[in-house]
Amino acid sequence: MSGSGSWELNECAIKIWDLDDRKLLGTESSHWEEISSLAFSRDGDILLSGAFDKTINVWDIENGKLLKTLIGSKSAVIDVAITNDKEKIISASLNNIITVWDLNSERKIREIINVEEDFNLESIVLTPDSKFIVGGLQAECLRDGGLLKIWRLSDGELIQTLPIKQNFSGYYDELVNIAISNNGRFILSASQERMVKVWMLFKHYIEDF
């Protein structure tokens, strides 16, 4: 099963697809601005949707029911993630803030503010054990490349900053997304320069934390 989010202003819908049969299973609408990100829980029971309307919706996949809407982001939500125990939600917004939410109370636990000058937060992902948040950042001057930053989820402390140098001649387009392998060993960064970069042995950077 997979999900896709629409950017069409007259729709702003989530479409659920059966990957085996390549069939559309259903369409859900609740956001009133563009949907920017989707994320499934590890067991596939819950789907998160983040949007430019500054809200995060929590969906029950089995019956297509909207469970909760998290309100309080000060800027457009650009990426979302959920911990393995489904107790916390992490969101990234256009104002360079990562927010950790308590799903049960629907309240903010903490905000992590990116203080790196001239770098904008573009994407986040949780490590497979849900202990760390990895953020992909892009320099405002594209030739300066990007950064991977790693925060500890329990207290929001920044533990690592790794450079992403975009040194392919002729290509300096921005970072758009990051992903991490299920075993936590590899992280991938994708950008509009048509390059996918793989960080091997990524787990090494968090072993001591």
Residue, then its C-alpha position, 0 to 999 in steps of 0.5 A: m500500500s502507498g499514498s500520494g498527496s495532491w498539490e492541486l488547489n481544488e482537490c488537496a486530497i490524499k489518494i491510497w493505492d494498492l501497489d500489487d493491483r495498481k488500483l486506487l483504493g480511496t481518496e480522502s480530503s481534509h486539508w485546505e491547502e497543498i499537501s506537502s508530505l505523507a508518512f506511514s507508521r511502521d506497522g502501516d496502521i496510521l498515515l500522517s499528512g502535513a500541509f501548507d495550511k499549517t496542520i497535521n492530520v492523523w488517519d486510520i488507514e483501515n477505515g479511512k477515518l480522520l483521527k486527529t488534527l494537530i494545530g499550532s505550527k507557525s508555518a507551512v508543514i513540509d515534512v512529517a514522521i511518527t515514532n515506532d510506538k505511535e506516541k510522538i509525531i515530528s514535523a518540520s516547517l518552513n520557518n526552520i522549526i522541528t516540532v515534537w508532538d504528543l499524539n495523545s494530548e495533541r500538544k507540543i513537547r518541544e521545538i527544535i530551531n535550526v540556528e544554522e545561518d543561510f541553511n534552510l530545513e528541507s526534509i526530516v526522517l527518523t532513524p529506525d529505532s526512533k531515537f534520532i531525527v535526521g534533517g536535510l538542509q540546503a544552503e541559500c546559496l546553492r553552490d554551498g551545498g547542504l547539511l545533514k543534522i542529527w538531533r536526539l529525539s529525547d531532549g532535542e540536542l544536536i549531536q552531529t552536523l555532516p556536510i553535503k557537497q554538491n560538486f558535480s559540474g553544472y548541477y547545483d540545484e537544491l536538496v529536496n528529500i532524505a530517507i534512511s534504510n530500515n537497518g539504519r546503515f545508509i542514508l540517501s539524499a535526493s536533489q533537483e540536480r538529478m543526483v542521489k547520494v548514499w551515505m554508507l555506514f551512517k549508523h556510525y555517526i550515532e553509535d556513541f549517543 
